Amino acid sequence: MSNAIYVNPEFDLYCDPRRDAEFLEQFGFIPGLKDFLMIRQVHALEHATVWMLSNPSCNKTKLTASYLSADNETIGGLSTENGFYLYGDIDPFRLRQAVASALSRLQQGEWDLALHPRCGTNSSVAVMLMAGMAITAHFTLPRDPLQQLLGMGLATLAANCLAPNLGICVQKYLTTGIPFNLKVEKITKITDKSGNIGYFVRLQWINNKSQFGVSS
């Protein structure tokens, strides 16, 4: 395979498969850097796996047109620096297929599979946006109770309108990364403290230089 940089025009982003590995080599002395880089990639793979479980035939065009069109809201997940948890009505055989397909499709350029509308990132962005707008309205509007109440209402409405798109942008550029450095170690069936059955997909960080034809 050539050493070319991967470009995805629809995703408006370029990505060198060796970027995270090389960044870690240069700045690995920074505490927590590897965990941060890995959890971004794990986060992306978690989202893509949920898409594959929801609708294996989904494609970039469908997801770009409507993130809600192929979503199965009964499936939820949580990413960690060692892998991700999935809960819901999930068949273990389908899960293995979904993880493999998600990893392959992400690495081949379907990067919008890394984004998901039900991600906690979106909720966090909405809360921060609403708080910021509410504070701004409180200090900029007259102290009249009616105007203050109107300002708070408009702030809430504006935050709800802006949060979904802004949340997707935050996912794209900050909280997810294309999993060029991940390898599936094993998938384990688990039961949480509430008795809910789920699965943990344990992932391993790999140096991908040889994979992409780069001598170490």
C-alpha positions as CSV (number, residue, x, y, z in Angstrom):
1,M,0.0,0.0,0.0
2,S,1.3,3.5,-0.8
3,N,2.1,6.1,1.8
4,A,-0.6,8.4,0.5
5,I,-2.7,10.6,2.8
6,Y,-6.4,9.6,2.8
7,V,-8.8,12.2,1.6
8,N,-12.6,12.2,2.0
9,P,-14.2,15.2,0.3
10,E,-17.6,14.5,1.7
11,F,-16.3,14.5,5.2
12,D,-14.3,17.7,4.5
13,L,-11.2,16.2,6.2
14,Y,-7.9,14.7,5.4
15,C,-6.2,12.0,7.4
16,D,-2.8,10.4,7.4
17,P,-3.1,6.8,8.7
18,R,0.3,7.2,10.5
19,R,-0.6,10.6,12.1
20,D,-1.6,9.4,15.6
21,A,1.3,6.9,15.9
22,E,3.9,9.4,14.8
23,F,2.4,12.1,17.1
24,L,2.6,9.6,20.0
25,E,6.3,8.8,19.1
26,Q,7.2,12.5,19.3
27,F,5.1,13.6,22.3
28,G,4.6,10.3,24.1
29,F,6.1,11.9,27.3
30,I,2.9,13.9,27.7
31,P,0.8,12.2,30.5
32,G,-2.4,10.7,29.2
33,L,-1.7,11.4,25.5
34,K,-1.9,7.7,24.4
35,D,-5.2,7.3,26.3
36,F,-6.6,10.4,24.7
37,L,-5.7,9.3,21.2
38,M,-6.9,5.8,21.8
39,I,-10.3,6.8,23.2
40,R,-10.9,9.0,20.2
41,Q,-10.4,6.1,17.9
42,V,-12.4,3.7,20.2
43,H,-15.2,6.3,20.2
44,A,-15.4,6.4,16.4
45,L,-15.4,2.6,16.2
46,E,-18.2,2.4,18.8
47,H,-20.4,4.8,16.7
48,A,-19.7,2.9,13.5
49,T,-20.5,-0.4,15.1
50,V,-23.8,0.9,16.3
51,W,-24.6,2.0,12.8
52,M,-23.7,-1.5,11.4
53,L,-25.9,-3.2,14.0
54,S,-28.7,-0.8,13.2
55,N,-28.5,-1.1,9.5
56,P,-25.6,-3.0,7.9
57,S,-26.5,-1.7,4.4
58,C,-26.3,2.0,5.5
59,N,-23.9,4.1,3.4
60,K,-22.3,7.5,3.5
61,T,-25.0,9.2,1.4
62,K,-27.8,8.1,3.7
63,L,-25.9,9.1,6.9
64,T,-25.0,12.5,5.4
65,A,-28.6,13.1,4.4
66,S,-30.1,12.1,7.7
67,Y,-28.3,10.8,10.7
68,L,-31.5,9.4,12.1
69,S,-32.6,7.4,9.1
70,A,-30.7,4.2,10.1
71,D,-30.4,4.5,13.9
72,N,-31.5,1.8,16.3
73,E,-32.3,3.7,19.5
74,T,-32.4,0.5,21.6
75,I,-28.6,0.1,21.3
76,G,-26.3,2.2,23.5
77,G,-22.6,2.3,24.1
78,L,-19.8,3.7,26.2
79,S,-16.2,4.1,25.2
80,T,-13.1,3.7,27.4
81,E,-9.4,3.7,26.7
82,N,-9.4,-0.1,26.5
83,G,-12.5,-0.7,24.3
84,F,-16.2,0.0,24.4
85,Y,-19.3,-1.4,26.0
86,L,-22.6,-2.0,24.0
87,Y,-26.0,-2.7,25.5
88,G,-29.3,-3.7,23.9
89,D,-30.7,-6.6,22.0
90,I,-27.5,-7.7,20.3
91,D,-26.7,-11.0,18.7
92,P,-23.1,-11.9,19.4
93,F,-22.4,-13.2,15.9
94,R,-23.8,-10.1,14.3
95,L,-21.8,-8.0,16.7
96,R,-18.5,-9.6,15.6
97,Q,-19.5,-9.0,12.0
98,A,-20.5,-5.4,12.8
99,V,-17.2,-4.5,14.5
100,A,-15.1,-6.0,11.7
101,S,-17.2,-4.2,9.1
102,A,-17.2,-0.9,11.0
103,L,-13.4,-1.0,11.3
104,S,-12.9,-1.8,7.7
105,R,-15.3,0.8,6.4
106,L,-13.9,3.6,8.6
107,Q,-10.3,2.8,7.4
108,Q,-11.4,2.8,3.8
109,G,-12.8,6.3,4.0
110,E,-16.4,6.1,5.3
111,W,-15.6,8.5,8.1
112,D,-19.0,9.9,8.7
113,L,-19.8,6.5,10.3
114,A,-17.7,7.8,13.2
115,L,-20.4,10.3,14.0
116,H,-23.6,9.6,15.9
117,P,-26.6,11.9,16.8
118,R,-27.1,10.2,20.2
119,C,-23.5,10.7,21.3
120,G,-23.0,12.2,24.8
121,T,-20.9,14.8,23.1
122,N,-24.1,16.4,21.6
123,S,-25.7,16.5,25.1
124,S,-22.7,18.1,26.6
125,V,-22.5,20.7,23.9
126,A,-26.2,21.5,24.3
127,V,-25.9,22.0,28.0
128,M,-22.8,24.3,27.7
129,L,-24.4,26.2,24.8
130,M,-27.6,26.7,26.7
131,A,-25.8,27.8,29.9
132,G,-23.6,30.3,27.9
133,M,-26.6,31.8,26.1
134,A,-28.7,32.0,29.3
135,I,-25.9,33.8,31.2
136,T,-25.4,36.2,28.2
137,A,-29.1,36.9,28.1
138,H,-29.3,37.5,31.9
139,F,-26.5,40.1,31.9
140,T,-27.3,41.8,28.6
141,L,-31.1,42.2,28.8
142,P,-32.9,44.7,31.1
143,R,-33.8,43.4,34.6
144,D,-37.5,43.4,33.8
145,P,-38.8,39.8,34.7
146,L,-40.7,39.5,31.4
147,Q,-37.8,40.4,29.3
148,Q,-35.5,38.1,31.3
149,L,-38.0,35.2,30.9
150,L,-38.2,35.9,27.2
151,G,-34.5,36.0,26.9
152,M,-34.1,32.7,28.7
153,G,-36.7,31.1,26.4
154,L,-35.0,32.4,23.2
155,A,-31.6,31.2,24.6
156,T,-33.0,27.7,25.1
157,L,-34.6,27.6,21.7
158,A,-31.4,28.8,20.0
159,A,-29.3,26.3,21.9
160,N,-31.6,23.4,20.9
161,C,-31.4,24.5,17.2
162,L,-27.6,24.9,17.2
163,A,-26.5,22.0,19.4
164,P,-27.0,19.1,17.0
165,N,-24.8,20.5,14.2
166,L,-22.3,21.9,16.6
167,G,-22.2,18.6,18.5
168,I,-21.5,16.7,15.2
169,C,-18.6,19.2,14.5
170,V,-17.1,18.6,18.0
171,Q,-17.3,14.9,17.4
172,K,-15.7,15.2,14.0
173,Y,-12.7,17.3,15.1
174,L,-12.2,16.5,18.8
175,T,-13.9,13.5,20.3
176,T,-13.5,10.9,17.6
177,G,-10.5,9.8,15.4
178,I,-10.3,7.3,12.6
179,P,-9.2,4.0,14.1
180,F,-6.1,3.3,12.1
181,N,-4.3,2.1,15.2
182,L,-6.9,-0.3,16.6
183,K,-7.1,-4.1,16.6
184,V,-9.9,-6.1,18.0
185,E,-8.5,-8.3,20.9
186,K,-11.7,-10.0,22.0
187,I,-15.4,-9.5,22.6
188,T,-16.8,-10.5,26.0
189,K,-20.4,-10.9,27.2
190,I,-20.9,-9.0,30.5
191,T,-23.6,-8.3,33.0
192,D,-23.7,-4.9,34.8
193,K,-24.7,-4.2,38.4
194,S,-28.3,-3.7,37.3
195,G,-28.4,-7.1,35.7
196,N,-28.4,-5.7,32.1
197,I,-26.6,-7.9,29.6
198,G,-24.1,-6.3,27.3
199,Y,-20.8,-6.8,25.5
200,F,-17.3,-5.4,25.9
201,V,-15.2,-5.0,22.8
202,R,-11.6,-5.0,24.0
203,L,-9.3,-3.2,21.6
204,Q,-5.5,-3.1,21.3
205,W,-3.3,-0.2,20.1
206,I,-1.0,-1.1,17.3
207,N,1.8,0.7,15.5
208,N,0.5,0.8,11.9
209,K,3.7,1.8,10.1
210,S,4.4,-1.6,8.7
211,Q,0.7,-2.0,7.8
212,F,0.8,1.1,5.6
213,G,4.2,0.3,4.1
214,V,6.4,2.6,6.2
215,S,9.7,1.3,7.5
216,S,10.3,1.9,11.2
